[in-house]
Amino acid sequence: MPGSVLVVGCGVFGLATSRSLAEKGYSVTAIDAYEPPSPWSAANDYNKIIRGEYTDMIYSKMSVEAIDLWRNDPVFKGLYNECGRLMITPAHHVGRKEFERKGIENLNKLGEGFRMEYFQGGNEVSERFDFFKYNLMANEEESKFNPDSGLAHAGNSLRAVYRKCKQLGVKFLFGKKGEFVSVEKKKGIAYIKTADGSLHTSEQIVVCCGAATGKMLDLQEQQGATGLFVTHIKLTPSEYETYKNMPVLFDAEMGYFFPPDPETRILKIAQPGAGASHFVKNPHNSGKKISLPRYHNLHPTDTMPKHCIKQTKQILAKYIPELAYHELFDSKVCWVADTADSHFIVDGVPGYSNLYVATGDSGHGFKFLPNIGKYIVGMLEGNLDEEYGSQWKWKTSAKGFDPVSMDWRVASEFPDLKNVDWVQEQPKAKL
Ligand SMILES: Cc1cc2nc3c(=O)[nH]c(=O)nc-3n(C[C@H](O)[C@H](O)[C@H](O)COP(=O)(O)OP(=O)(O)OC[C@H]3O[C@@H](n4cnc5c(N)ncnc54)[C@H](O)[C@@H]3O)c2cc1C
């Protein structure tokens, strides 16, 4: 007989878990500092990439399963745009090239990824895609296009799962009543203390607070918060008509951008390799430091470093030079939970009989909104497959996170926020 579960944090992992639990008949209460989509969620955004390429078979399988659900689950109707993804990989970056080769090999083993198209130099790209006809790619640059991928409307997808959870009877608490401040332990049982001073417990509690999790819960050295930079331009109506059907363009070194958002004509540009940390004293171990989020809604002057603005203009100038005149706006830093091995952490918390954690998204968790809940519930029920459980287990020996050593995210520098020279923006100047 399914029991009661308290889900703490209603981003991707928390909402997906609440939905899966409620569908199985559990009594679910879910809490968050904000109603979804929370301004603290890494997924509160116009769009995110949905792709299948992974070097690790567990994520290859999960992403193939997720893409099927993005296409067919009625909850996500109208939210997935299979526009494809054009990938450009710097020839000198052996690690990223290997990531992509292995990613396609894994897809092929699963009977997927056979529609990939390969291009040599800028002319072949401009012949295939009118959108990029003025691109400045060099002749030696290689690229590939996977039509079996695309984007999902991220904030709206969170709203859709939130609506589904409410239909299924999940109870929600937000604001001070939902803001998790600390864990208290009585006879081995965990109680979640919220900002209004209340204590909450349940047969099982699963903490899904993303990059902030290590603030309230001692995760030891397992995860650190990484800030990633995002900015936007707004297209004119005629530019929107020209570019609305373009694929996602992903240059592993320079950054990536999406087709314009259909509701707002806003085109989002992100820089995967230029992130930041925010080191503070570890609340659970005063001798150590930990990187924790500093959220944009509470610190609106955390926009984008000045040098990233230049790089962002260069991405547009290289691939769609006719859009590079636009002013960038709504630049911000958004926080992901990075682990040393880029694996999620989905396990029980040592020392408690009823406390679990699902975090460590490592910047690639959004695409699993349709199916991650099933795996987290599997962990709670004690029947998660060993191939997932062995990778997602609580790792007492984890030794922190080094962004520059990661091959799949081409990272060159990760300054601390205190050393960032921020661009000053007129708030929402171009909206
Ligand atoms: C710039 C950027 C680009 C990305 N691009 C992609 C992509 O293209 N494809 C992809 O698959 N993934 C992408 N991601 C990653 C994806 O967004 C994350 O993996 C995903 O959001 C993680 O889900 P989560 O539930 O662990 O955390 P989140 O979605 O961040 O949710 C955490 C939740 O916890 C809540 N919370 C935090 N603190 C508290 C507290 N004290 N009390 C109560 N609630 C709290 C927050 O309000 C939030 O709702 C990207 C992330 C970023 C930042």
The ligand as a MOL file (V3000), in Angstrom:
LIG
                    3D

  0  0  0     0  0            999 V3000
M  V30 BEGIN CTAB
M  V30 COUNTS 53 58 0 0 0
M  V30 BEGIN ATOM
M  V30 1 C 21.7860 27.8210 -18.4900 0
M  V30 2 C 21.3360 26.3970 -18.3810 0
M  V30 3 C 21.1170 25.6480 -19.5220 0
M  V30 4 C 20.6960 24.3220 -19.4260 0
M  V30 5 N 20.4500 23.6460 -20.5750 0
M  V30 6 C 19.9790 22.3680 -20.5120 0
M  V30 7 C 19.6410 21.6860 -21.6970 0
M  V30 8 O 19.7440 22.2640 -22.7910 0
M  V30 9 N 19.1780 20.4150 -21.6030 0
M  V30 10 C 19.0490 19.7690 -20.3940 0
M  V30 11 O 18.6500 18.6130 -20.3710 0
M  V30 12 N 19.3430 20.4110 -19.2290 0
M  V30 13 C 19.7970 21.6910 -19.2670 0
M  V30 14 N 20.0820 22.3800 -18.1170 0
M  V30 15 C 20.0230 21.6620 -16.8420 0
M  V30 16 C 18.6480 21.5980 -16.2190 0
M  V30 17 O 18.0060 22.8350 -16.1800 0
M  V30 18 C 18.8330 21.0310 -14.8200 0
M  V30 19 O 19.5250 19.8130 -14.9390 0
M  V30 20 C 17.5340 20.7850 -14.0760 0
M  V30 21 O 16.7920 21.9700 -13.9570 0
M  V30 22 C 17.8580 20.2160 -12.6750 0
M  V30 23 O 16.6650 19.8910 -12.0270 0
M  V30 24 P 16.5660 19.9300 -10.4400 0
M  V30 25 O 15.1710 19.6030 -10.1180 0
M  V30 26 O 17.6510 19.1120 -9.8580 0
M  V30 27 O 16.8980 21.4310 -10.0350 0
M  V30 28 P 16.0770 22.7520 -10.3900 0
M  V30 29 O 15.2960 22.5980 -11.6530 0
M  V30 30 O 17.0620 23.8670 -10.3040 0
M  V30 31 O 15.0200 22.8740 -9.2170 0
M  V30 32 C 15.3860 23.0650 -7.8720 0
M  V30 33 C 14.1420 23.5090 -7.1320 0
M  V30 34 O 14.4670 23.5890 -5.7440 0
M  V30 35 C 13.8760 24.7480 -5.2320 0
M  V30 36 N 14.6150 25.1790 -4.0430 0
M  V30 37 C 15.8910 25.5820 -3.9620 0
M  V30 38 N 16.1880 25.9030 -2.7070 0
M  V30 39 C 15.0780 25.6800 -1.9750 0
M  V30 40 C 14.7660 25.8240 -0.6110 0
M  V30 41 N 15.6560 26.2600 0.2800 0
M  V30 42 N 13.5250 25.5010 -0.1960 0
M  V30 43 C 12.5730 25.0560 -1.0720 0
M  V30 44 N 12.8290 24.9200 -2.3830 0
M  V30 45 C 14.0700 25.2180 -2.8320 0
M  V30 46 C 13.9350 25.7600 -6.3440 0
M  V30 47 O 12.9960 26.8150 -6.1410 0
M  V30 48 C 13.6360 24.8920 -7.5580 0
M  V30 49 O 12.2540 24.8550 -7.8380 0
M  V30 50 C 20.5070 23.7090 -18.1720 0
M  V30 51 C 20.7230 24.4680 -17.0080 0
M  V30 52 C 21.1330 25.7900 -17.1040 0
M  V30 53 C 21.3380 26.5910 -15.8610 0
M  V30 END ATOM
M  V30 BEGIN BOND
M  V30 1 1 1 2
M  V30 2 1 2 3
M  V30 3 2 2 52
M  V30 4 2 3 4
M  V30 5 1 4 5
M  V30 6 1 4 50
M  V30 7 2 5 6
M  V30 8 1 6 7
M  V30 9 1 6 13
M  V30 10 2 7 8
M  V30 11 1 7 9
M  V30 12 1 9 10
M  V30 13 2 10 11
M  V30 14 1 10 12
M  V30 15 2 12 13
M  V30 16 1 13 14
M  V30 17 1 14 15
M  V30 18 1 14 50
M  V30 19 1 15 16
M  V30 20 1 16 17
M  V30 21 1 16 18
M  V30 22 1 18 19
M  V30 23 1 18 20
M  V30 24 1 20 21
M  V30 25 1 20 22
M  V30 26 1 22 23
M  V30 27 1 23 24
M  V30 28 2 24 25
M  V30 29 1 24 26
M  V30 30 1 24 27
M  V30 31 1 27 28
M  V30 32 2 28 29
M  V30 33 1 28 30
M  V30 34 1 28 31
M  V30 35 1 31 32
M  V30 36 1 32 33
M  V30 37 1 33 34
M  V30 38 1 33 48
M  V30 39 1 34 35
M  V30 40 1 35 36
M  V30 41 1 35 46
M  V30 42 1 36 37
M  V30 43 1 36 45
M  V30 44 2 37 38
M  V30 45 1 38 39
M  V30 46 1 39 40
M  V30 47 2 39 45
M  V30 48 1 40 41
M  V30 49 2 40 42
M  V30 50 1 42 43
M  V30 51 2 43 44
M  V30 52 1 44 45
M  V30 53 1 46 47
M  V30 54 1 46 48
M  V30 55 1 48 49
M  V30 56 2 50 51
M  V30 57 1 51 52
M  V30 58 1 52 53
M  V30 END BOND
M  V30 END CTAB
M  END
